[in-house]
Amino acid sequence: MNDVRLKVDLGGGDYYANQNLRIGKLFTSVIVKAVSEGKLLYSEAFKLTGLSGKSFNQYINRLKERGQI
């Protein structure tokens, strides 16, 4: 009997696209606005979103590049 195996790509997906689903676009836009106006500290934004500094900045930059915020 032939042993036939299918190769399945179980890649992790797009991390930043997943954050849109996890955090939400509206909540993210409110966080970004509050940070930019000085009403919310970056450290608080990190805690609210569950993202670290580098990941938070990359996530926000990606959304801005795509015109999503």
C-alpha positions, -999 to 999 in steps of 0.1 A, spaced: 0 0 0 13 35 -8 17 59 20 3 92 7 5 122 29 -8 157 22 13 186 32 -8 211 50 6 246 56 -4 255 91 13 289 91 4 313 119 -14 338 97 -9 375 97 -1 386 132 -12 422 126 -44 413 108 -53 391 138 -49 421 161 -76 439 142 -99 410 151 -87 407 186 -86 444 196 -110 459 171 -106 488 148 -128 512 167 -111 505 200 -77 509 183 -86 542 168 -98 555 202 -65 544 218 -44 560 190 -63 593 193 -60 594 231 -22 586 229 -17 613 203 -36 639 223 -16 630 255 -47 618 273 -33 582 275 2 571 282 19 546 259 23 522 288 -14 523 294 -21 518 256 3 487 257 -17 472 286 -51 479 271 -41 464 237 -19 436 251 9 447 227 45 456 235 60 489 225 76 476 193 45 455 183 22 484 191 41 509 170 43 484 141 6 476 143 -3 513 143 20 521 115 6 493 94 -29 505 100 -19 541 90 -3 529 58 -35 511 49 -56 541 57 -75 521 84 -70 547 111 
